[in-house]
Amino acid sequence: MSLETGLAPEVIERLKAMGHKVVGPVTGAGPSAGGMEFTFGRAQLIVRDPGSGVLCAGSDGRADGCAMGW
């Protein structure tokens, strides 16, 4: 499993102790022949609660997008 930079060292050690094969930490993006190559995905989403109709939105802070609903 690839781990992004910023995780506490004790979290990484705990994952290793659980048997995970850990790579990294890595930055998540790097140069490639075609531009930028991303190790981790990005997401923006909106979810509507079926009972109340309330919208909840979220956006990955590493990306340049945003999530909005009205």
PDB file of N, CA, C, O and CB in Angstrom:
ATOM      1  N   MET A   1       0.843  -1.161   0.000  1.00  0.00           N
ATOM      2  CA  MET A   1       0.000   0.000   0.000  1.00  0.00           C
ATOM      3  C   MET A   1       0.890   1.225   0.000  1.00  0.00           C
ATOM      4  O   MET A   1       1.893   1.277   0.712  1.00  0.00           O
ATOM      5  CB  MET A   1      -0.960  -0.003   1.204  1.00  0.00           C
ATOM      6  N   SER A   2       0.520   2.207  -0.798  1.00  0.00           N
ATOM      7  CA  SER A   2       1.237   3.481  -0.825  1.00  0.00           C
ATOM      8  C   SER A   2       0.610   4.417   0.192  1.00  0.00           C
ATOM      9  O   SER A   2      -0.614   4.515   0.285  1.00  0.00           O
ATOM     10  CB  SER A   2       1.215   4.114  -2.248  1.00  0.00           C
ATOM     11  N   LEU A   3       1.441   5.098   0.948  1.00  0.00           N
ATOM     12  CA  LEU A   3       0.971   6.041   1.956  1.00  0.00           C
ATOM     13  C   LEU A   3       1.405   7.440   1.581  1.00  0.00           C
ATOM     14  O   LEU A   3       2.542   7.661   1.165  1.00  0.00           O
ATOM     15  CB  LEU A   3       1.496   5.669   3.353  1.00  0.00           C
ATOM     16  N   GLU A   4       0.494   8.378   1.731  1.00  0.00           N
ATOM     17  CA  GLU A   4       0.768   9.768   1.412  1.00  0.00           C
ATOM     18  C   GLU A   4       1.570  10.429   2.525  1.00  0.00           C
ATOM     19  O   GLU A   4       1.485  10.028   3.686  1.00  0.00           O
ATOM     20  CB  GLU A   4      -0.536  10.526   1.173  1.00  0.00           C
ATOM     21  N   THR A   5       2.342  11.433   2.168  1.00  0.00           N
ATOM     22  CA  THR A   5       3.099  12.178   3.170  1.00  0.00           C
ATOM     23  C   THR A   5       2.138  12.803   4.184  1.00  0.00           C
ATOM     24  O   THR A   5       0.988  13.102   3.865  1.00  0.00           O
ATOM     25  CB  THR A   5       3.974  13.272   2.497  1.00  0.00           C
ATOM     26  N   GLY A   6       2.622  12.990   5.388  1.00  0.00           N
ATOM     27  CA  GLY A   6       1.810  13.629   6.415  1.00  0.00           C
ATOM     28  C   GLY A   6       1.247  12.673   7.451  1.00  0.00           C
ATOM     29  O   GLY A   6       0.727  13.118   8.474  1.00  0.00           O
ATOM     30  N   LEU A   7       1.336  11.375   7.215  1.00  0.00           N
ATOM     31  CA  LEU A   7       0.864  10.421   8.214  1.00  0.00           C
ATOM     32  C   LEU A   7       1.871  10.331   9.354  1.00  0.00           C
ATOM     33  O   LEU A   7       3.082  10.376   9.138  1.00  0.00           O
ATOM     34  CB  LEU A   7       0.634   9.028   7.580  1.00  0.00           C
ATOM     35  N   ALA A   8       1.359  10.207  10.548  1.00  0.00           N
ATOM     36  CA  ALA A   8       2.229  10.093  11.719  1.00  0.00           C
ATOM     37  C   ALA A   8       3.047   8.799  11.632  1.00  0.00           C
ATOM     38  O   ALA A   8       2.521   7.766  11.218  1.00  0.00           O
ATOM     39  CB  ALA A   8       1.394  10.125  13.032  1.00  0.00           C
ATOM     40  N   PRO A   9       4.321   8.847  12.017  1.00  0.00           N
ATOM     41  CA  PRO A   9       5.168   7.658  11.960  1.00  0.00           C
ATOM     42  C   PRO A   9       4.578   6.464  12.719  1.00  0.00           C
ATOM     43  O   PRO A   9       4.740   5.322  12.289  1.00  0.00           O
ATOM     44  CB  PRO A   9       6.534   7.982  12.516  1.00  0.00           C
ATOM     45  N   GLU A  10       3.895   6.716  13.844  1.00  0.00           N
ATOM     46  CA  GLU A  10       3.312   5.604  14.601  1.00  0.00           C
ATOM     47  C   GLU A  10       2.178   4.920  13.839  1.00  0.00           C
ATOM     48  O   GLU A  10       1.941   3.727  14.027  1.00  0.00           O
ATOM     49  CB  GLU A  10       2.798   6.101  15.946  1.00  0.00           C
ATOM     50  N   VAL A  11       1.480   5.662  12.985  1.00  0.00           N
ATOM     51  CA  VAL A  11       0.438   5.059  12.149  1.00  0.00           C
ATOM     52  C   VAL A  11       1.084   4.127  11.128  1.00  0.00           C
ATOM     53  O   VAL A  11       0.613   3.011  10.909  1.00  0.00           O
ATOM     54  CB  VAL A  11      -0.408   6.154  11.433  1.00  0.00           C
ATOM     55  N   ILE A  12       2.160   4.591  10.512  1.00  0.00           N
ATOM     56  CA  ILE A  12       2.874   3.777   9.530  1.00  0.00           C
ATOM     57  C   ILE A  12       3.408   2.506  10.181  1.00  0.00           C
ATOM     58  O   ILE A  12       3.275   1.417   9.622  1.00  0.00           O
ATOM     59  CB  ILE A  12       4.028   4.580   8.896  1.00  0.00           C
ATOM     60  N   GLU A  13       4.004   2.639  11.345  1.00  0.00           N
ATOM     61  CA  GLU A  13       4.544   1.471  12.047  1.00  0.00           C
ATOM     62  C   GLU A  13       3.441   0.492  12.437  1.00  0.00           C
ATOM     63  O   GLU A  13       3.637  -0.722  12.371  1.00  0.00           O
ATOM     64  CB  GLU A  13       5.313   1.911  13.293  1.00  0.00           C
ATOM     65  N   ARG A  14       2.300   1.004  12.837  1.00  0.00           N
ATOM     66  CA  ARG A  14       1.166   0.138  13.212  1.00  0.00           C
ATOM     67  C   ARG A  14       0.668  -0.636  11.997  1.00  0.00           C
ATOM     68  O   ARG A  14       0.362  -1.824  12.102  1.00  0.00           O
ATOM     69  CB  ARG A  14       0.009   0.977  13.821  1.00  0.00           C
ATOM     70  N   LEU A  15       0.585   0.025  10.849  1.00  0.00           N
ATOM     71  CA  LEU A  15       0.159  -0.661   9.627  1.00  0.00           C
ATOM     72  C   LEU A  15       1.142  -1.765   9.252  1.00  0.00           C
ATOM     73  O   LEU A  15       0.735  -2.855   8.850  1.00  0.00           O
ATOM     74  CB  LEU A  15       0.021   0.340   8.469  1.00  0.00           C
ATOM     75  N   LYS A  16       2.441  -1.479   9.385  1.00  0.00           N
ATOM     76  CA  LYS A  16       3.455  -2.503   9.112  1.00  0.00           C
ATOM     77  C   LYS A  16       3.305  -3.676  10.085  1.00  0.00           C
ATOM     78  O   LYS A  16       3.409  -4.837   9.687  1.00  0.00           O
ATOM     79  CB  LYS A  16       4.880  -1.899   9.215  1.00  0.00           C
ATOM     80  N   ALA A  17       3.058  -3.366  11.359  1.00  0.00           N
ATOM     81  CA  ALA A  17       2.893  -4.414  12.369  1.00  0.00           C
ATOM     82  C   ALA A  17       1.672  -5.285  12.081  1.00  0.00           C
ATOM     83  O   ALA A  17       1.631  -6.451  12.472  1.00  0.00           O
ATOM     84  CB  ALA A  17       2.771  -3.793  13.762  1.00  0.00           C
ATOM     85  N   MET A  18       0.686  -4.721  11.401  1.00  0.00           N
ATOM     86  CA  MET A  18      -0.517  -5.474  11.040  1.00  0.00           C
ATOM     87  C   MET A  18      -0.299  -6.338   9.799  1.00  0.00           C
ATOM     88  O   MET A  18      -1.180  -7.099   9.398  1.00  0.00           O
ATOM     89  CB  MET A  18      -1.681  -4.519  10.806  1.00  0.00           C
ATOM     90  N   GLY A  19       0.900  -6.211   9.187  1.00  0.00           N
ATOM     91  CA  GLY A  19       1.225  -7.046   8.037  1.00  0.00           C
ATOM     92  C   GLY A  19       1.117  -6.364   6.685  1.00  0.00           C
ATOM     93  O   GLY A  19       1.308  -7.009   5.654  1.00  0.00           O
ATOM     94  N   HIS A  20       0.813  -5.070   6.669  1.00  0.00           N
ATOM     95  CA  HIS A  20       0.706  -4.360   5.391  1.00  0.00           C
ATOM     96  C   HIS A  20       2.089  -4.099   4.821  1.00  0.00           C
ATOM     97  O   HIS A  20       3.024  -3.774   5.553  1.00  0.00           O
ATOM     98  CB  HIS A  20      -0.061  -3.032   5.563  1.00  0.00           C
ATOM     99  N   LYS A  21       2.210  -4.245   3.500  1.00  0.00           N
ATOM    100  CA  LYS A  21       3.451  -3.897   2.807  1.00  0.00           C
ATOM    101  C   LYS A  21       3.350  -2.427   2.432  1.00  0.00           C
ATOM    102  O   LYS A  21       2.626  -2.053   1.510  1.00  0.00           O
ATOM    103  CB  LYS A  21       3.693  -4.806   1.533  1.00  0.00           C
ATOM    104  N   VAL A  22       4.085  -1.606   3.159  1.00  0.00           N
ATOM    105  CA  VAL A  22       3.978  -0.154   3.046  1.00  0.00           C
ATOM    106  C   VAL A  22       5.043   0.403   2.117  1.00  0.00           C
ATOM    107  O   VAL A  22       6.213   0.033   2.211  1.00  0.00           O
ATOM    108  CB  VAL A  22       4.091   0.498   4.421  1.00  0.00           C
ATOM    109  N   VAL A  23       4.636   1.293   1.218  1.00  0.00           N
ATOM    110  CA  VAL A  23       5.541   2.031   0.332  1.00  0.00           C
ATOM    111  C   VAL A  23       5.374   3.503   0.671  1.00  0.00           C
ATOM    112  O   VAL A  23       4.254   3.998   0.801  1.00  0.00           O
ATOM    113  CB  VAL A  23       5.239   1.747  -1.203  1.00  0.00           C
ATOM    114  N   GLY A  24       6.478   4.187   0.811  1.00  0.00           N
ATOM    115  CA  GLY A  24       6.374   5.622   1.022  1.00  0.00           C
ATOM    116  C   GLY A  24       6.794   6.034   2.415  1.00  0.00           C
ATOM    117  O   GLY A  24       7.455   5.264   3.112  1.00  0.00           O
ATOM    118  N   PRO A  25       6.436   7.194   2.825  1.00  0.00           N
ATOM    119  CA  PRO A  25       5.390   8.009   2.214  1.00  0.00           C
ATOM    120  C   PRO A  25       5.818   8.615   0.870  1.00  0.00           C
ATOM    121  O   PRO A  25       6.997   8.876   0.630  1.00  0.00           O
ATOM    122  CB  PRO A  25       4.987   9.116   3.166  1.00  0.00           C
ATOM    123  N   VAL A  26       4.827   8.827   0.013  1.00  0.00           N
ATOM    124  CA  VAL A  26       5.043   9.434  -1.301  1.00  0.00           C
ATOM    125  C   VAL A  26       4.229  10.713  -1.372  1.00  0.00           C
ATOM    126  O   VAL A  26       3.298  10.911  -0.591  1.00  0.00           O
ATOM    127  CB  VAL A  26       4.652   8.454  -2.459  1.00  0.00           C
ATOM    128  N   THR A  27       4.583  11.580  -2.310  1.00  0.00           N
ATOM    129  CA  THR A  27       3.893  12.867  -2.417  1.00  0.00           C
ATOM    130  C   THR A  27       2.539  12.758  -3.110  1.00  0.00           C
ATOM    131  O   THR A  27       1.690  13.630  -2.925  1.00  0.00           O
ATOM    132  CB  THR A  27       4.760  13.851  -3.163  1.00  0.00           C
ATOM    133  N   GLY A  28       2.315  11.715  -3.897  1.00  0.00           N
ATOM    134  CA  GLY A  28       1.037  11.576  -4.590  1.00  0.00           C
ATOM    135  C   GLY A  28       1.062  12.051  -6.020  1.00  0.00           C
ATOM    136  O   GLY A  28       0.200  11.656  -6.806  1.00  0.00           O
ATOM    137  N   ALA A  29       2.022  12.887  -6.392  1.00  0.00           N
ATOM    138  CA  ALA A  29       2.118  13.370  -7.767  1.00  0.00           C
ATOM    139  C   ALA A  29       3.574  13.497  -8.148  1.00  0.00           C
ATOM    140  O   ALA A  29       4.427  13.809  -7.317  1.00  0.00           O
ATOM    141  CB  ALA A  29       1.390  14.720  -7.940  1.00  0.00           C
ATOM    142  N   GLY A  30       3.843  13.253  -9.403  1.00  0.00           N
ATOM    143  CA  GLY A  30       5.208  13.385  -9.880  1.00  0.00           C
ATOM    144  C   GLY A  30       5.247  13.512 -11.385  1.00  0.00           C
ATOM    145  O   GLY A  30       4.243  13.252 -12.048  1.00  0.00           O
ATOM    146  N   PRO A  31       6.366  13.900 -11.937  1.00  0.00           N
ATOM    147  CA  PRO A  31       6.454  14.086 -13.385  1.00  0.00           C
ATOM    148  C   PRO A  31       6.426  12.751 -14.133  1.00  0.00           C
ATOM    149  O   PRO A  31       6.942  11.743 -13.651  1.00  0.00           O
ATOM    150  CB  PRO A  31       7.727  14.851 -13.738  1.00  0.00           C
ATOM    151  N   SER A  32       5.831  12.766 -15.284  1.00  0.00           N
ATOM    152  CA  SER A  32       5.850  11.604 -16.175  1.00  0.00           C
ATOM    153  C   SER A  32       5.954  12.123 -17.604  1.00  0.00           C
ATOM    154  O   SER A  32       5.922  13.333 -17.830  1.00  0.00           O
ATOM    155  CB  SER A  32       4.568  10.701 -15.985  1.00  0.00           C
ATOM    156  N   ALA A  33       6.077  11.226 -18.554  1.00  0.00           N
ATOM    157  CA  ALA A  33       6.238  11.637 -19.950  1.00  0.00           C
ATOM    158  C   ALA A  33       5.053  12.447 -20.458  1.00  0.00           C
ATOM    159  O   ALA A  33       5.218  13.339 -21.290  1.00  0.00           O
ATOM    160  CB  ALA A  33       6.433  10.419 -20.829  1.00  0.00           C
ATOM    161  N   GLY A  34       3.855  12.138 -19.957  1.00  0.00           N
ATOM    162  CA  GLY A  34       2.659  12.819 -20.454  1.00  0.00           C
ATOM    163  C   GLY A  34       2.178  13.965 -19.587  1.00  0.00           C
ATOM    164  O   GLY A  34       1.076  14.462 -19.820  1.00  0.00           O
ATOM    165  N   GLY A  35       2.926  14.404 -18.617  1.00  0.00           N
ATOM    166  CA  GLY A  35       2.477  15.486 -17.739  1.00  0.00           C
ATOM    167  C   GLY A  35       2.608  15.063 -16.292  1.00  0.00           C
ATOM    168  O   GLY A  35       3.688  14.672 -15.852  1.00  0.00           O
ATOM    169  N   MET A  36       1.511  15.140 -15.547  1.00  0.00           N
ATOM    170  CA  MET A  36       1.544  14.760 -14.136  1.00  0.00           C
ATOM    171  C   MET A  36       0.971  13.358 -13.971  1.00  0.00           C
ATOM    172  O   MET A  36      -0.037  13.011 -14.587  1.00  0.00           O
ATOM    173  CB  MET A  36       0.756  15.776 -13.269  1.00  0.00           C
ATOM    174  N   GLU A  37       1.606  12.581 -13.159  1.00  0.00           N
ATOM    175  CA  GLU A  37       1.155  11.225 -12.835  1.00  0.00           C
ATOM    176  C   GLU A  37       0.736  11.226 -11.375  1.00  0.00           C
ATOM    177  O   GLU A  37       1.530  11.588 -10.506  1.00  0.00           O
ATOM    178  CB  GLU A  37       2.278  10.149 -13.109  1.00  0.00           C
ATOM    179  N   PHE A  38      -0.508  10.824 -11.089  1.00  0.00           N
ATOM    180  CA  PHE A  38      -1.021  10.857  -9.727  1.00  0.00           C
ATOM    181  C   PHE A  38      -1.127   9.453  -9.157  1.00  0.00           C
ATOM    182  O   PHE A  38      -1.687   8.553  -9.783  1.00  0.00           O
ATOM    183  CB  PHE A  38      -2.381  11.548  -9.683  1.00  0.00           C
ATOM    184  N   THR A  39      -0.583   9.281  -7.968  1.00  0.00           N
ATOM    185  CA  THR A  39      -0.680   8.009  -7.264  1.00  0.00           C
ATOM    186  C   THR A  39      -2.031   7.889  -6.589  1.00  0.00           C
ATOM    187  O   THR A  39      -2.602   6.800  -6.538  1.00  0.00           O
ATOM    188  CB  THR A  39       0.446   7.867  -6.235  1.00  0.00           C
ATOM    189  N   PHE A  40      -2.551   8.991  -6.070  1.00  0.00           N
ATOM    190  CA  PHE A  40      -3.807   8.991  -5.336  1.00  0.00           C
ATOM    191  C   PHE A  40      -4.871   9.716  -6.140  1.00  0.00           C
ATOM    192  O   PHE A  40      -4.575  10.671  -6.859  1.00  0.00           O
ATOM    193  CB  PHE A  40      -3.635   9.643  -3.954  1.00  0.00           C
ATOM    194  N   GLY A  41      -6.101   9.263  -6.018  1.00  0.00           N
ATOM    195  CA  GLY A  41      -7.208   9.890  -6.718  1.00  0.00           C
ATOM    196  C   GLY A  41      -7.645  11.193  -6.071  1.00  0.00           C
ATOM    197  O   GLY A  41      -7.186  11.546  -4.985  1.00  0.00           O
ATOM    198  N   ARG A  42      -8.525  11.893  -6.740  1.00  0.00           N
ATOM    199  CA  ARG A  42      -9.109  13.129  -6.235  1.00  0.00           C
ATOM    200  C   ARG A  42     -10.624  12.960  -6.277  1.00  0.00           C
ATOM    201  O   ARG A  42     -11.141  12.167  -7.065  1.00  0.00           O
ATOM    202  CB  ARG A  42      -8.641  14.383  -7.076  1.00  0.00           C
ATOM    203  N   ALA A  43     -11.331  13.698  -5.436  1.00  0.00           N
ATOM    204  CA  ALA A  43     -12.785  13.548  -5.416  1.00  0.00           C
ATOM    205  C   ALA A  43     -13.483  14.834  -4.996  1.00  0.00           C
ATOM    206  O   ALA A  43     -12.996  15.571  -4.138  1.00  0.00           O
ATOM    207  CB  ALA A  43     -13.182  12.418  -4.481  1.00  0.00           C
ATOM    208  N   GLN A  44     -14.610  15.084  -5.602  1.00  0.00           N
ATOM    209  CA  GLN A  44     -15.584  16.059  -5.166  1.00  0.00           C
ATOM    210  C   GLN A  44     -16.915  15.328  -5.195  1.00  0.00           C
ATOM    211  O   GLN A  44     -17.202  14.599  -6.145  1.00  0.00           O
ATOM    212  CB  GLN A  44     -15.587  17.363  -6.074  1.00  0.00           C
ATOM    213  N   LEU A  45     -17.733  15.514  -4.161  1.00  0.00           N
ATOM    214  CA  LEU A  45     -18.990  14.778  -4.128  1.00  0.00           C
ATOM    215  C   LEU A  45     -20.080  15.566  -3.434  1.00  0.00           C
ATOM    216  O   LEU A  45     -19.823  16.458  -2.626  1.00  0.00           O
ATOM    217  CB  LEU A  45     -18.801  13.448  -3.440  1.00  0.00           C
ATOM    218  N   ILE A  46     -21.311  15.206  -3.777  1.00  0.00           N
ATOM    219  CA  ILE A  46     -22.494  15.754  -3.132  1.00  0.00           C
ATOM    220  C   ILE A  46     -23.422  14.585  -2.841  1.00  0.00           C
ATOM    221  O   ILE A  46     -23.686  13.765  -3.720  1.00  0.00           O
ATOM    222  CB  ILE A  46     -23.198  16.846  -4.024  1.00  0.00           C
ATOM    223  N   VAL A  47     -23.916  14.506  -1.612  1.00  0.00           N
ATOM    224  CA  VAL A  47     -24.830  13.443  -1.201  1.00  0.00           C
ATOM    225  C   VAL A  47     -26.098  14.091  -0.664  1.00  0.00           C
ATOM    226  O   VAL A  47     -26.038  15.027   0.134  1.00  0.00           O
ATOM    227  CB  VAL A  47     -24.175  12.507  -0.126  1.00  0.00           C
ATOM    228  N   ARG A  48     -27.252  13.585  -1.108  1.00  0.00           N
ATOM    229  CA  ARG A  48     -28.536  14.080  -0.609  1.00  0.00           C
ATOM    230  C   ARG A  48     -29.103  13.049   0.364  1.00  0.00           C
ATOM    231  O   ARG A  48     -29.248  11.876   0.018  1.00  0.00           O
ATOM    232  CB  ARG A  48     -29.539  14.356  -1.785  1.00  0.00           C
ATOM    233  N   ASP A  49     -29.421  13.487   1.576  1.00  0.00           N
ATOM    234  CA  ASP A  49     -30.071  12.614   2.558  1.00  0.00           C
ATOM    235  C   ASP A  49     -31.490  12.336   2.062  1.00  0.00           C
ATOM    236  O   ASP A  49     -32.273  13.272   1.902  1.00  0.00           O
ATOM    237  CB  ASP A  49     -30.085  13.268   4.001  1.00  0.00           C
ATOM    238  N   PRO A  50     -31.839  11.066   1.813  1.00  0.00           N
ATOM    239  CA  PRO A  50     -33.158  10.766   1.244  1.00  0.00           C
ATOM    240  C   PRO A  50     -34.319  11.123   2.179  1.00  0.00           C
ATOM    241  O   PRO A  50     -35.430  11.373   1.712  1.00  0.00           O
ATOM    242  CB  PRO A  50     -33.235   9.299   0.893  1.00  0.00           C
ATOM    243  N   GLY A  51     -34.076  11.149   3.477  1.00  0.00           N
ATOM    244  CA  GLY A  51     -35.146  11.464   4.410  1.00  0.00           C
ATOM    245  C   GLY A  51     -35.420  12.950   4.535  1.00  0.00           C
ATOM    246  O   GLY A  51     -36.574  13.380   4.525  1.00  0.00           O
ATOM    247  N   SER A  52     -34.352  13.737   4.652  1.00  0.00           N
ATOM    248  CA  SER A  52     -34.520  15.178   4.886  1.00  0.00           C
ATOM    249  C   SER A  52     -34.316  16.025   3.639  1.00  0.00           C
ATOM    250  O   SER A  52     -34.755  17.174   3.592  1.00  0.00           O
ATOM    251  CB  SER A  52     -33.565  15.633   5.948  1.00  0.00           C
ATOM    252  N   GLY A  53     -33.652  15.469   2.626  1.00  0.00           N
ATOM    253  CA  GLY A  53     -33.335  16.250   1.431  1.00  0.00           C
ATOM    254  C   GLY A  53     -32.114  17.139   1.600  1.00  0.00           C
ATOM    255  O   GLY A  53     -31.744  17.859   0.672  1.00  0.00           O
ATOM    256  N   VAL A  54     -31.478  17.102   2.772  1.00  0.00           N
ATOM    257  CA  VAL A  54     -30.300  17.928   3.031  1.00  0.00           C
ATOM    258  C   VAL A  54     -29.131  17.462   2.164  1.00  0.00           C
ATOM    259  O   VAL A  54     -28.879  16.264   2.032  1.00  0.00           O
ATOM    260  CB  VAL A  54     -29.917  17.878   4.529  1.00  0.00           C
ATOM    261  N   LEU A  55     -28.425  18.425   1.578  1.00  0.00           N
ATOM    262  CA  LEU A  55     -27.240  18.139   0.769  1.00  0.00           C
ATOM    263  C   LEU A  55     -25.986  18.297   1.621  1.00  0.00           C
ATOM    264  O   LEU A  55     -25.859  19.262   2.374  1.00  0.00           O
ATOM    265  CB  LEU A  55     -27.177  19.071  -0.468  1.00  0.00           C
ATOM    266  N   CYS A  56     -25.071  17.357   1.501  1.00  0.00           N
ATOM    267  CA  CYS A  56     -23.752  17.430   2.131  1.00  0.00           C
ATOM    268  C   CYS A  56     -22.724  17.333   1.019  1.00  0.00           C
ATOM    269  O   CYS A  56     -22.793  16.429   0.186  1.00  0.00           O
ATOM    270  CB  CYS A  56     -23.548  16.293   3.208  1.00  0.00           C
ATOM    271  N   ALA A  57     -21.766  18.260   0.997  1.00  0.00           N
ATOM    272  CA  ALA A  57     -20.767  18.295  -0.064  1.00  0.00           C
ATOM    273  C   ALA A  57     -19.373  18.227   0.530  1.00  0.00           C
ATOM    274  O   ALA A  57     -19.140  18.688   1.647  1.00  0.00           O
ATOM    275  CB  ALA A  57     -20.924  19.558  -0.920  1.00  0.00           C
ATOM    276  N   GLY A  58     -18.449  17.651  -0.222  1.00  0.00           N
ATOM    277  CA  GLY A  58     -17.061  17.578   0.204  1.00  0.00           C
ATOM    278  C   GLY A  58     -16.143  17.634  -1.000  1.00  0.00           C
ATOM    279  O   GLY A  58     -16.511  17.205  -2.094  1.00  0.00           O
ATOM    280  N   SER A  59     -14.946  18.163  -0.796  1.00  0.00           N
ATOM    281  CA  SER A  59     -13.965  18.269  -1.858  1.00  0.00           C
ATOM    282  C   SER A  59     -12.585  17.946  -1.312  1.00  0.00           C
ATOM    283  O   SER A  59     -12.229  18.369  -0.213  1.00  0.00           O
ATOM    284  CB  SER A  59     -13.987  19.670  -2.487  1.00  0.00           C
ATOM    285  N   ASP A  60     -11.824  17.209  -2.070  1.00  0.00           N
ATOM    286  CA  ASP A  60     -10.460  16.859  -1.699  1.00  0.00           C
ATOM    287  C   ASP A  60      -9.604  18.114  -1.722  1.00  0.00           C
ATOM    288  O   ASP A  60      -9.482  18.763  -2.761  1.00  0.00           O
ATOM    289  CB  ASP A  60      -9.881  15.778  -2.647  1.00  0.00           C
ATOM    290  N   GLY A  61      -9.012  18.461  -0.589  1.00  0.00           N
ATOM    291  CA  GLY A  61      -8.205  19.665  -0.488  1.00  0.00           C
ATOM    292  C   GLY A  61      -6.935  19.648  -1.327  1.00  0.00           C
ATOM    293  O   GLY A  61      -6.311  20.692  -1.520  1.00  0.00           O
ATOM    294  N   ARG A  62      -6.537  18.468  -1.834  1.00  0.00           N
ATOM    295  CA  ARG A  62      -5.335  18.377  -2.669  1.00  0.00           C
ATOM    296  C   ARG A  62      -5.628  18.733  -4.112  1.00  0.00           C
ATOM    297  O   ARG A  62      -4.703  18.935  -4.899  1.00  0.00           O
ATOM    298  CB  ARG A  62      -4.743  16.980  -2.598  1.00  0.00           C
ATOM    299  N   ALA A  63      -6.899  18.813  -4.472  1.00  0.00           N
ATOM    300  CA  ALA A  63      -7.279  19.078  -5.852  1.00  0.00           C
ATOM    301  C   ALA A  63      -7.682  20.550  -6.017  1.00  0.00           C
ATOM    302  O   ALA A  63      -7.739  21.294  -5.038  1.00  0.00           O
ATOM    303  CB  ALA A  63      -8.436  18.145  -6.283  1.00  0.00           C
ATOM    304  N   ASP A  64      -7.955  20.956  -7.242  1.00  0.00           N
ATOM    305  CA  ASP A  64      -8.301  22.354  -7.493  1.00  0.00           C
ATOM    306  C   ASP A  64      -9.806  22.562  -7.693  1.00  0.00           C
ATOM    307  O   ASP A  64     -10.230  23.635  -8.123  1.00  0.00           O
ATOM    308  CB  ASP A  64      -7.553  22.855  -8.711  1.00  0.00           C
ATOM    309  N   GLY A  65     -10.607  21.550  -7.385  1.00  0.00           N
ATOM    310  CA  GLY A  65     -12.042  21.666  -7.563  1.00  0.00           C
ATOM    311  C   GLY A  65     -12.751  22.066  -6.280  1.00  0.00           C
ATOM    312  O   GLY A  65     -12.121  22.394  -5.274  1.00  0.00           O
ATOM    313  N   CYS A  66     -14.063  22.031  -6.337  1.00  0.00           N
ATOM    314  CA  CYS A  66     -14.878  22.297  -5.164  1.00  0.00           C
ATOM    315  C   CYS A  66     -16.190  21.523  -5.313  1.00  0.00           C
ATOM    316  O   CYS A  66     -16.536  21.083  -6.409  1.00  0.00           O
ATOM    317  CB  CYS A  66     -15.138  23.836  -4.988  1.00  0.00           C
ATOM    318  N   ALA A  67     -16.904  21.364  -4.224  1.00  0.00           N
ATOM    319  CA  ALA A  67     -18.195  20.688  -4.253  1.00  0.00           C
ATOM    320  C   ALA A  67     -19.250  21.669  -3.775  1.00  0.00           C
ATOM    321  O   ALA A  67     -19.120  22.236  -2.690  1.00  0.00           O
ATOM    322  CB  ALA A  67     -18.186  19.396  -3.374  1.00  0.00           C
ATOM    323  N   MET A  68     -20.305  21.880  -4.576  1.00  0.00           N
ATOM    324  CA  MET A  68     -21.368  22.805  -4.201  1.00  0.00           C
ATOM    325  C   MET A  68     -22.714  22.200  -4.600  1.00  0.00           C
ATOM    326  O   MET A  68     -22.807  21.439  -5.563  1.00  0.00           O
ATOM    327  CB  MET A  68     -21.161  24.199  -4.872  1.00  0.00           C
ATOM    328  N   GLY A  69     -23.717  22.542  -3.869  1.00  0.00           N
ATOM    329  CA  GLY A  69     -25.068  22.117  -4.218  1.00  0.00           C
ATOM    330  C   GLY A  69     -26.066  23.185  -3.824  1.00  0.00           C
ATOM    331  O   GLY A  69     -25.814  23.966  -2.906  1.00  0.00           O
ATOM    332  N   TRP A  70     -27.206  23.225  -4.516  1.00  0.00           N
ATOM    333  CA  TRP A  70     -28.259  24.182  -4.155  1.00  0.00           C
ATOM    334  C   TRP A  70     -29.603  23.627  -4.510  1.00  0.00           C
ATOM    335  O   TRP A  70     -30.620  24.282  -4.285  1.00  0.00           O
ATOM    336  CB  TRP A  70     -28.049  25.525  -4.849  1.00  0.00           C
TER     337      TRP A  70
END
